[in-house]
Amino acid sequence: MTRARINARRRTLLGAVPALAWLASGCDFSAPASLRLGFNPWPGYELFMLAEQLGYYRQLGLDVQLVEFTSLGDSRRAFERQQIDVAAGTAVELLTAAHTLKQPVQAFFLTNISVGADYLIAQPQFATAADLKGQRVAVEPGSLNLLLLDLALQDAARSGTALKLQDLELVPMAQNSMPSAFVRREVEAVVVYPPVADELLRLVPERARILFDSGKTPDFILDLLYASRASLEQRAGELARLVQGFEMARRYTQAHPDDAHARMAARTGRKRDDFERDMQGLKLVPLVEQSELLRPGGTVERVLRASLQALRHAGMRLELAAPDLVTPAIVNAASAP
């Protein structure tokens, strides 16, 4: 996907949502009528748009605004400014938002597990992540990119070469700027995810060498919905219906994969084959399985705490206002008969 198309999609969606004015003005909407969900281009998040397109949220009586941003960081910053109520993101965005706001922020739903859709891609002369010592690596600041890169270096260390993030020259860069920077050899490597990863691999397939992907760290790269504890308490019913709509879209995708993938690919302006390949790198978790994953001490909390340690090891000074990072309350309510 070209940068122009990504920006065009953002303008189209925000233009259709009354949220545009408050995004620009920062006006105080302390009691919004609609539940506002922010997300960035990512195959796993498209199911929210599919649920809207199929009329599931209307059936559930949920008034929701789906606001698309160009990056994980943009969505997180909108959440920190209270311009959205809920954000889709990874452990990094949740932890960063909790640190910035100095108030409890919790994960309450797992949209997907990345099992191969996030990549460290390098120029062809580099065979492993260990070869990147002293080289320029493009990363999206304050995002999952840092965590994936740290995991890649840990993986390389098992072969005998121990590197830290500080051993690389990290180049802050927006995702949609990475393909052109890579093509022009302004960086030696990039940390990318779909749809940007697809664009890069399509532009220079002979030069783009995948050194590491999230399939090598199963159950560690999670995509979540997170919200403030206040929103989780005050808008629990709406959040449960948000989750129910996603689950309905997941079931539709499972039952009618050709139509679901065609719809989601068309909305994002992508080829269906590309979109289907990206979806193969994700594991969509049924609602019935989520309560166990989101319980205190469960998989999601363990990943969040491991991510916190990895980010601190990488030099990010993150402090949390409260120790509880997850809650199963919303998925339990959404699962209730």
C-alpha positions as CSV (number, residue, x, y, z in Angstrom):
1,M,0.0,0.0,0.0
2,T,1.3,3.4,-0.9
3,R,1.7,6.2,1.6
4,A,-0.8,8.2,-0.4
5,R,-3.4,5.5,-0.1
6,I,-2.9,5.1,3.6
7,N,-3.4,8.8,4.1
8,A,-6.4,8.8,1.8
9,R,-8.0,6.0,3.9
10,R,-7.4,8.0,7.0
11,R,-9.0,11.1,5.6
12,T,-11.9,9.2,4.3
13,L,-12.7,7.5,7.6
14,L,-12.1,10.5,9.8
15,G,-14.2,12.6,7.4
16,A,-17.1,10.2,7.9
17,V,-16.8,10.3,11.7
18,P,-17.8,13.4,13.7
19,A,-14.6,12.9,15.7
20,L,-12.6,15.0,13.2
21,A,-13.4,18.3,14.9
22,W,-12.3,17.1,18.4
23,L,-9.2,15.5,17.0
24,A,-8.2,18.9,15.6
25,S,-9.5,21.2,18.3
26,G,-8.9,19.2,21.5
27,C,-12.4,20.2,22.7
28,D,-13.6,18.6,25.9
29,F,-16.1,15.8,25.2
30,S,-16.3,14.6,28.8
31,A,-19.5,12.6,28.2
32,P,-19.5,11.4,24.6
33,A,-22.6,9.8,23.3
34,S,-20.6,7.3,21.2
35,L,-18.0,4.8,22.3
36,R,-14.8,5.9,20.4
37,L,-12.4,3.1,19.3
38,G,-9.0,4.1,17.8
39,F,-6.9,1.7,15.7
40,N,-4.3,1.6,13.0
41,P,-4.0,-0.4,9.8
42,W,-3.5,-4.0,10.8
43,P,-5.4,-7.1,9.5
44,G,-6.5,-8.2,13.0
45,Y,-8.3,-4.9,13.6
46,E,-10.2,-5.0,10.4
47,L,-12.8,-7.2,12.1
48,F,-14.1,-4.1,13.9
49,M,-14.8,-2.6,10.5
50,L,-16.3,-5.9,9.2
51,A,-18.6,-6.0,12.2
52,E,-19.8,-2.4,11.4
53,Q,-20.2,-3.2,7.7
54,L,-22.3,-6.3,8.5
55,G,-24.5,-4.4,10.8
56,Y,-23.6,-6.2,14.0
57,Y,-23.1,-3.2,16.2
58,R,-26.5,-1.8,15.0
59,Q,-28.0,-5.2,16.0
60,L,-26.4,-5.0,19.4
61,G,-27.6,-1.4,19.9
62,L,-24.0,0.0,20.2
63,D,-23.3,3.5,19.1
64,V,-19.6,3.3,18.2
65,Q,-17.2,5.5,16.3
66,L,-14.3,3.6,14.7
67,V,-11.4,6.0,14.2
68,E,-8.5,4.9,12.1
69,F,-5.0,6.4,12.6
70,T,-1.9,5.8,10.5
71,S,0.2,4.3,13.3
72,L,0.1,2.6,16.7
73,G,1.7,5.7,18.2
74,D,-1.0,8.0,16.8
75,S,-3.7,5.8,18.3
76,R,-2.0,5.7,21.7
77,R,-1.5,9.5,21.8
78,A,-5.2,10.0,21.0
79,F,-6.0,7.7,23.9
80,E,-3.7,9.6,26.2
81,R,-5.4,12.9,25.2
82,Q,-8.8,11.3,25.9
83,Q,-9.8,11.8,22.3
84,I,-10.8,8.1,22.1
85,D,-12.1,5.9,24.8
86,V,-10.6,2.6,23.8
87,A,-7.4,1.8,21.8
88,A,-6.3,-1.2,19.9
89,G,-2.6,-1.9,20.3
90,T,0.1,-4.1,21.8
91,A,1.7,-4.5,25.2
92,V,4.0,-1.6,24.4
93,E,1.2,0.9,23.8
94,L,-0.7,-0.1,26.9
95,L,2.4,0.1,29.1
96,T,3.4,3.5,27.6
97,A,-0.1,4.9,28.0
98,A,-0.2,3.8,31.6
99,H,3.1,5.4,32.3
100,T,2.2,8.6,30.6
101,L,-1.2,9.0,32.2
102,K,-0.1,7.8,35.6
103,Q,-3.4,6.1,36.1
104,P,-4.5,2.4,35.8
105,V,-4.9,1.2,32.2
106,Q,-5.9,-2.4,31.6
107,A,-6.2,-4.9,28.7
108,F,-9.7,-6.3,28.5
109,F,-9.8,-8.1,25.1
110,L,-7.4,-10.0,22.9
111,T,-8.0,-9.3,19.2
112,N,-5.3,-11.6,17.9
113,I,-1.9,-13.3,18.5
114,S,0.8,-12.5,15.9
115,V,2.3,-15.8,14.8
116,G,4.4,-14.5,11.9
117,A,3.0,-11.2,10.8
118,D,5.6,-8.9,12.3
119,Y,9.1,-8.7,10.7
120,L,12.7,-7.6,11.0
121,I,13.7,-7.1,7.4
122,A,17.3,-6.3,6.3
123,Q,19.3,-5.5,3.2
124,P,20.6,-8.8,1.6
125,Q,24.2,-8.6,3.0
126,F,23.0,-9.2,6.6
127,A,22.4,-12.9,7.5
128,T,21.3,-12.6,11.1
129,A,20.2,-9.9,13.6
130,A,23.6,-10.1,15.1
131,D,25.1,-8.7,11.9
132,L,23.3,-5.4,12.5
133,K,25.7,-4.2,15.1
134,G,26.3,-0.5,14.5
135,Q,23.9,-0.4,11.6
136,R,20.9,1.8,11.0
137,V,17.6,0.2,11.9
138,A,14.3,2.0,11.4
139,V,11.7,1.7,14.2
140,E,8.4,3.3,15.0
141,P,9.2,5.2,18.2
142,G,7.5,3.9,21.4
143,S,5.9,1.0,19.7
144,L,6.0,-2.8,19.3
145,N,8.9,-2.4,17.0
146,L,11.3,-2.0,19.9
147,L,10.0,-5.2,21.6
148,L,10.2,-7.2,18.4
149,L,13.7,-6.0,17.7
150,D,14.8,-6.9,21.3
151,L,13.3,-10.4,20.8
152,A,15.3,-10.7,17.5
153,L,18.5,-9.8,19.3
154,Q,17.7,-12.3,22.1
155,D,17.2,-15.0,19.4
156,A,20.5,-14.1,17.8
157,A,22.2,-14.3,21.2
158,R,21.3,-18.0,21.4
159,S,23.7,-18.6,18.6
160,G,26.5,-16.9,20.5
161,T,26.4,-13.2,19.6
162,A,24.9,-11.1,22.3
163,L,23.7,-7.6,21.3
164,K,21.6,-5.0,23.0
165,L,19.4,-2.4,21.4
166,Q,22.1,0.2,22.3
167,D,24.5,-1.6,20.0
168,L,22.3,-0.5,17.0
169,E,21.7,2.9,15.5
170,L,17.9,3.2,15.9
171,V,16.3,5.5,13.4
172,P,12.9,6.8,14.5
173,M,10.5,6.5,11.5
174,A,6.8,6.2,10.7
175,Q,5.8,2.8,9.3
176,N,4.7,4.2,6.0
177,S,8.0,5.9,5.4
178,M,10.1,2.7,5.8
179,P,9.7,1.1,2.4
180,S,11.1,4.2,0.5
181,A,13.9,4.6,3.1
182,F,14.8,0.9,2.7
183,V,14.8,1.2,-1.1
184,R,17.0,4.2,-1.0
185,R,19.4,2.4,1.4
186,E,19.0,5.1,4.0
187,V,18.7,2.3,6.6
188,E,20.1,-1.2,6.7
189,A,17.0,-2.8,8.3
190,V,13.4,-2.0,9.3
191,V,10.9,-3.4,11.7
192,V,7.6,-3.6,9.9
193,Y,4.1,-5.2,9.9
194,P,1.3,-5.4,7.4
195,P,0.3,-3.6,5.2
196,V,3.7,-1.9,5.1
197,A,5.6,-5.2,5.2
198,D,3.7,-6.3,2.0
199,E,4.6,-3.1,0.2
200,L,8.3,-3.4,1.1
201,L,8.4,-7.1,0.0
202,R,6.7,-6.2,-3.2
203,L,9.0,-3.3,-4.0
204,V,12.3,-5.1,-3.6
205,P,11.7,-8.8,-3.2
206,E,15.3,-9.6,-4.2
207,R,16.8,-7.3,-1.6
208,A,14.5,-7.7,1.4
209,R,15.8,-10.5,3.7
210,I,13.6,-11.5,6.6
211,L,15.9,-12.0,9.6
212,F,13.2,-12.6,12.2
213,D,9.4,-12.8,12.5
214,S,6.9,-13.1,15.4
215,G,6.4,-16.8,14.5
216,K,9.6,-17.5,16.4
217,T,8.1,-16.1,19.6
218,P,4.6,-17.7,19.8
219,D,2.1,-16.2,22.2
220,F,4.3,-13.2,22.9
221,I,3.2,-10.6,20.4
222,L,-0.4,-9.9,21.4
223,D,-2.8,-7.3,20.0
224,L,-5.2,-6.0,22.6
225,L,-8.0,-3.6,23.4
226,Y,-7.1,-1.4,26.4
227,A,-9.0,1.3,28.3
228,S,-8.7,3.3,31.6
229,R,-10.1,1.6,34.7
230,A,-12.7,4.4,34.9
231,S,-14.0,3.6,31.4
232,L,-14.0,-0.1,32.2
233,E,-16.2,0.5,35.2
234,Q,-18.5,3.2,33.7
235,R,-19.0,1.8,30.2
236,A,-18.8,-1.9,30.8
237,G,-22.0,-2.6,28.9
238,E,-20.8,-0.8,25.8
239,L,-17.4,-2.5,25.9
240,A,-19.0,-5.9,26.2
241,R,-21.1,-5.2,23.1
242,L,-18.0,-4.0,21.3
243,V,-16.4,-7.3,22.1
244,Q,-19.5,-9.2,21.0
245,G,-19.5,-7.5,17.7
246,F,-15.9,-8.5,17.1
247,E,-16.7,-12.1,18.0
248,M,-19.6,-12.1,15.5
249,A,-17.2,-10.8,12.8
250,R,-14.7,-13.5,13.8
251,R,-17.3,-16.2,13.4
252,Y,-18.4,-14.8,10.1
253,T,-14.8,-14.9,8.9
254,Q,-14.5,-18.5,10.0
255,A,-17.7,-19.5,8.3
256,H,-17.4,-17.4,5.1
257,P,-13.6,-16.7,4.7
258,D,-13.8,-15.8,1.0
259,D,-16.4,-13.2,1.4
260,A,-15.0,-11.8,4.7
261,H,-11.5,-11.5,3.3
262,A,-12.8,-9.9,0.1
263,R,-14.7,-7.3,2.1
264,M,-11.8,-6.5,4.3
265,A,-9.3,-6.4,1.5
266,A,-11.6,-4.1,-0.6
267,R,-12.0,-1.7,2.3
268,T,-8.2,-1.4,2.8
269,G,-7.5,-1.1,-1.0
270,R,-5.5,-4.3,-1.0
271,K,-5.4,-7.5,-3.0
272,R,-7.3,-10.3,-1.4
273,D,-4.4,-12.7,-1.7
274,D,-2.2,-10.3,0.2
275,F,-4.8,-9.8,2.9
276,E,-5.3,-13.6,3.2
277,R,-1.6,-14.2,3.6
278,D,-1.4,-11.6,6.3
279,M,-4.3,-13.2,8.1
280,Q,-2.5,-16.5,8.1
281,G,0.1,-14.8,10.3
282,L,-2.5,-14.1,13.0
283,K,-4.4,-16.3,15.4
284,L,-7.9,-15.0,16.2
285,V,-8.8,-16.0,19.7
286,P,-12.5,-17.1,20.3
287,L,-14.3,-15.2,23.0
288,V,-15.0,-18.4,25.0
289,E,-11.2,-18.8,25.5
290,Q,-10.4,-15.3,26.5
291,S,-11.4,-15.3,30.2
292,E,-8.7,-17.8,31.1
293,L,-6.1,-15.8,29.1
294,L,-7.1,-12.5,30.8
295,R,-7.3,-13.7,34.3
296,P,-4.8,-12.3,36.9
297,G,-1.6,-14.3,36.5
298,G,-2.7,-15.6,33.1
299,T,-1.0,-15.5,29.7
300,V,-1.8,-11.9,28.9
301,E,-0.6,-10.6,32.2
302,R,2.6,-12.7,32.0
303,V,3.3,-11.3,28.5
304,L,2.7,-7.7,29.7
305,R,5.1,-8.1,32.6
306,A,7.7,-9.8,30.4
307,S,7.3,-6.9,27.9
308,L,7.7,-4.4,30.7
309,Q,11.0,-5.9,31.7
310,A,12.2,-6.1,28.1
311,L,11.4,-2.5,27.5
312,R,13.1,-1.4,30.7
313,H,16.1,-3.5,29.5
314,A,16.0,-1.6,26.2
315,G,16.2,1.7,28.1
316,M,12.6,2.8,28.4
317,R,11.8,4.1,31.9
318,L,8.3,2.9,32.4
319,E,6.5,3.3,35.8
320,L,3.0,2.1,36.4
321,A,0.4,3.6,38.7
322,A,-1.2,0.2,39.5
323,P,0.0,-3.4,39.4
324,D,-3.2,-4.9,37.8
325,L,-2.8,-4.7,34.0
326,V,-5.6,-7.0,32.9
327,T,-9.2,-7.7,33.6
328,P,-11.5,-10.5,32.4
329,A,-14.6,-8.6,33.5
330,I,-15.6,-7.4,30.0
331,V,-15.2,-10.8,28.2
332,N,-17.0,-12.5,31.1
333,A,-19.9,-10.1,30.6
334,A,-19.8,-10.5,26.8
335,S,-19.9,-14.3,27.2
336,A,-22.8,-14.4,29.7
337,P,-26.0,-15.9,28.3
